[in-house]
């Protein structure tokens, strides 16, 4: 058995504790603050507003994403995150419901202690009620070959040889007790919307990350579902 040696004592599949606050921003049409361990992200949704940006299809809704780091200016990495998140949202949102409109999404990293990616972005967007069709998770491969979930900043900087950010469909098909796939390709068929990898990762490591991430995504889905139900019952 490969030892993980995680500094915070978590087991390989253990996620950091979740907490969230819905609608902390009064001027946004929807907002949420999501914390997972010491990583904190604030998401705000504005729109839909009439009109689309130049070059966008007016027969569909347009999505604009702004990704703000904790400090400093928006750089190349943030621009890449913006583009990939936009493409992900275009794949899971019904763009024909509000044609010729633009919805703006502003994401502010409040504190970065690892896994600041779609893992901590899709979650608050679900809590704004903008998107409910996806759940994301981060998975890392350590130098000794161990696969771990929800990586911390220290693990990303010192212990990982590669990691992946994965977005799965938030549906019963993707998160409820399925039989193990007979072939690796079937794991992808079960649902993988977006996949971003960094570093050197073998095929076995990659599909191991998908399997681990898919299994853990149900915990995030359950937490968000319970949060939405609690808020709905309190508002009733």
Phi, psi and omega per residue, in radians:
X1 nan 2.300 -3.118
X2 -1.408 2.244 3.109
X3 -1.371 2.392 -3.140
X4 -1.524 -0.662 3.124
X5 1.038 0.723 -3.134
X6 -1.267 2.310 -3.030
X7 -1.101 -0.564 -3.103
X8 -1.556 0.070 3.056
X9 1.446 0.020 3.135
X10 -1.246 2.676 3.015
X11 -1.401 2.934 -3.017
X12 -0.985 -0.624 -3.076
X13 -1.693 0.080 -3.043
X14 -1.448 2.236 3.077
X15 -1.602 2.666 3.078
X16 -1.246 2.755 -3.089
X17 -1.071 2.452 3.102
X18 -1.648 2.625 2.877
X19 -2.688 2.672 -3.103
X20 -2.676 2.718 3.031
X21 -2.313 2.197 -3.138
X22 -1.635 2.462 3.063
X23 0.957 0.908 3.057
X24 -1.336 -0.272 -3.112
X25 -1.842 2.152 -3.052
X26 -1.292 -0.572 -3.018
X27 -1.512 -0.257 3.116
X28 -1.405 2.667 3.087
X29 -1.305 -0.320 3.043
X30 -2.902 2.464 -3.138
X31 -2.692 2.793 3.103
X32 -2.777 2.549 3.054
X33 -1.973 2.136 -3.062
X34 -2.067 2.250 3.084
X35 -2.113 2.417 3.035
X36 -2.460 1.820 -2.932
X37 1.142 -2.292 3.122
X38 -1.686 0.103 3.056
X39 -1.539 2.217 -3.078
X40 -2.305 2.292 3.128
X41 -2.303 2.434 3.082
X42 -1.984 2.216 -3.128
X43 -2.082 2.420 3.100
X44 -2.337 2.435 3.132
X45 -2.066 2.292 3.115
X46 -2.178 2.173 3.115
X47 2.131 -3.006 0.157
X48 -1.323 2.479 3.098
X49 -1.908 2.576 -3.105
X50 -1.046 2.470 3.061
X51 1.619 2.672 3.079
X52 -2.069 2.840 3.137
X53 -1.296 2.795 3.137
X54 -1.038 2.313 -3.139
X55 1.588 -0.150 3.118
X56 -1.550 2.705 3.127
X57 -1.347 2.010 -3.107
X58 -1.200 -0.224 3.110
X59 -1.434 -0.062 3.094
X60 -2.276 2.878 3.060
X61 -1.333 2.586 3.120
X62 -1.870 2.498 3.123
X63 -2.066 2.241 3.105
X64 -2.005 2.289 -3.103
X65 -2.124 2.289 3.057
X66 -2.151 2.105 -3.092
X67 -1.944 1.981 -3.087
X68 -1.857 2.156 3.099
X69 -1.246 2.965 3.141
X70 -1.068 -0.752 3.127
X71 -2.403 2.771 3.061
X72 1.417 -3.053 -3.097
X73 -1.516 2.808 3.050
X74 -1.190 2.134 -3.080
X75 -1.955 -2.853 -3.082
X76 -1.089 -0.748 -3.121
X77 -1.091 -0.747 3.130
X78 -1.124 -0.664 3.103
X79 -1.107 -0.688 3.095
X80 -1.138 -0.735 3.092
X81 -1.076 -0.733 3.136
X82 -1.036 -0.822 -3.095
X83 -1.132 -0.777 -3.111
X84 -1.199 -0.694 3.114
X85 -1.153 -0.677 3.093
X86 -1.042 -0.799 3.127
X87 -1.113 -0.677 3.113
X88 -1.092 -0.806 -3.132
X89 -1.149 -0.619 3.105
X90 -1.108 -0.489 -3.125
X91 -1.424 -0.337 -3.061
X92 -2.032 -0.103 3.128
X93 -1.782 2.604 3.082
X94 -1.470 1.659 -3.023
X95 -1.342 -0.204 -3.106
X96 -1.582 -0.101 -3.116
X97 -1.225 -0.719 3.131
X98 -2.166 1.306 -3.112
X99 -1.163 2.693 3.103
X100 0.983 0.720 3.047
X101 -2.337 2.862 3.096
X102 -2.241 2.282 3.031
X103 -1.943 2.206 -3.124
X104 -1.771 2.349 3.124
X105 -2.113 2.124 -3.140
X106 -1.983 2.176 -3.104
X107 -2.054 2.131 -3.134
X108 -1.994 2.084 3.041
X109 -1.376 1.977 -3.131
X110 -1.472 -0.734 3.072
X111 -2.633 2.370 -3.069
X112 -1.993 1.819 3.019
X113 -2.096 0.669 3.078
X114 1.792 2.669 3.114
X115 1.083 0.450 3.047
X116 -1.344 1.665 -3.117
X117 -2.782 -2.589 3.119
X118 -1.175 -0.367 3.082
X119 -0.943 -0.783 -3.076
X120 -1.801 0.122 3.139
X121 -1.868 -0.790 3.114
X122 -1.069 -0.667 -3.101
X123 -1.045 -0.957 3.121
X124 -1.129 -0.523 3.094
X125 -1.146 -0.599 3.060
X126 -1.123 -0.678 -3.100
X127 -1.285 -0.266 3.016
X128 -1.468 -0.071 -3.081
X129 1.235 0.223 3.099
X130 -1.336 -0.663 -3.120
X131 -2.479 2.388 -3.141
X132 -2.324 0.208 -2.990
X133 -1.790 0.164 -3.070
X134 -2.612 2.717 3.028
X135 -2.452 2.471 -3.031
X136 -2.170 2.724 3.131
X137 -2.695 2.657 3.094
X138 -1.870 2.498 -3.078
X139 -2.433 2.352 -3.103
X140 -2.154 2.659 3.047
X141 -1.965 2.072 -3.102
X142 -1.359 2.917 -3.116
X143 -1.045 -0.512 3.141
X144 -1.523 0.070 3.091
X145 1.665 -0.112 3.128
X146 -1.228 2.497 3.099
X147 -1.816 2.226 -3.110
X148 -2.243 2.677 -3.136
X149 -1.858 2.715 3.040
X150 0.922 1.161 -3.033
X151 -1.231 2.485 3.069
X152 -1.504 2.967 3.129
X153 -1.082 -0.740 -3.130
X154 -1.104 -0.702 3.122
X155 -1.150 -0.709 3.140
X156 -1.125 -0.605 -3.061
X157 -1.513 -0.464 -2.976
X158 -2.116 -0.537 -2.930
X159 -1.991 -0.215 -3.029
X160 -1.693 2.446 2.975
X161 -1.682 -0.341 3.094
X162 -2.877 2.777 3.050
X163 -2.677 2.842 -3.081
X164 -2.357 2.462 2.988
X165 -1.852 2.120 -3.019
X166 -2.135 2.406 3.082
X167 -2.106 2.140 -3.135
X168 -1.960 2.728 2.999
X169 -1.114 2.410 3.105
X170 -1.592 1.346 -3.092
X171 -2.473 2.869 3.118
X172 -1.031 -0.609 -3.115
X173 -1.073 -0.596 -3.032
X174 -1.637 -0.283 -3.016
X175 -2.184 -0.137 -3.083
X176 -1.816 2.235 3.044
X177 -0.029 1.277 3.077
X178 -1.603 2.752 3.034
X179 -1.198 2.655 3.112
X180 -1.113 2.376 -3.134
X181 -1.134 2.516 -3.140
X182 -1.315 -0.537 3.136
X183 -2.269 2.729 -3.092
X184 -1.075 -0.624 -3.109
X185 -1.072 -0.473 -3.122
X186 -1.189 -0.418 3.109
X187 -1.113 -0.679 3.129
X188 -1.215 -0.652 -3.133
X189 -1.130 -0.459 3.111
X190 -1.193 -0.268 3.048
X191 2.259 1.913 3.017
X192 -2.544 1.902 -3.055
X193 -1.455 -0.838 -3.095
X194 -2.431 2.472 3.102
X195 -2.454 2.150 3.084
X196 -2.193 2.167 -3.132
X197 -2.063 2.623 3.080
X198 -2.296 2.441 3.123
X199 1.505 -3.040 -3.110
X200 -1.579 2.097 -3.091
X201 -2.352 2.221 3.105
X202 -1.302 2.889 3.111
X203 -1.066 -0.733 3.132
X204 -1.101 -0.742 3.108
X205 -1.086 -0.718 -3.104
X206 -1.099 -0.842 -3.125
X207 -1.252 -0.452 3.024
X208 -1.167 -0.703 3.081
X209 -1.083 -0.754 3.122
X210 -1.068 -0.795 -3.121
X211 -1.103 -0.810 3.142
X212 -1.143 -0.760 -3.118
X213 -1.141 -0.707 3.128
X214 -1.084 -0.741 3.137
X215 -1.138 -0.689 -3.098
X216 -1.353 -0.377 -3.087
X217 -1.084 -0.430 3.137
X218 -1.127 -0.544 3.132
X219 -1.180 -0.684 3.100
X220 -1.194 -0.750 3.121
X221 -1.040 -0.753 -3.122
X222 -1.133 -0.724 3.134
X223 -1.079 -0.804 -3.118
X224 -1.191 -0.658 3.103
X225 -1.095 -0.770 3.124
X226 -1.126 -0.657 3.118
X227 -1.123 -0.788 3.130
X228 -1.111 -0.726 -3.141
X229 -1.160 -0.695 3.110
X230 -1.099 -0.795 3.125
X231 -1.114 -0.676 -3.127
X232 -1.163 -0.698 3.141
X233 -1.216 -0.602 3.114
X234 -1.245 -0.524 3.140
X235 -1.400 -0.338 -3.078
X236 -1.268 nan nan
